[in-house]
Amino acid sequence: MRILSRRRGSAALAVMLTAAGTGLIRYPGWNVGFSWPGSQAISQIWSAGATQSGAAVSVTNASYDGSLAAGGSTTFGLLGSGTAPASLGSVQCTAH
């Protein structure tokens, strides 16, 4: 997972997720979990769905873009309150 851009002064992020592996493997869906370092909260997300409980965030593929080939990538973006962090700690990416 890589943060592609952030908007100064707000928690606005564009994120790229790349599937591991090679060959004919296809992942039917994905999930990204992370914790905000401060009091940020998601107000809008696109190309994915999200839930948030306190600082813990779970982002899941949208129904129309869940499938990823090995080595393939997808992007999602979000807007939120607070300031965009320089990095996100404790990021966990899983395929399902």
Buried (B, 14 or more C-beta within 10 A) or exposed (E): BEBEEBEEEBBBBBBEBEBEBEEEBEBEBBBBBBBBBEEBBBEEBEBBBBEBEEBEBBBBBBEEBBBBBBEBEBBBBBBBEBBBBEEBEEBEBEBE
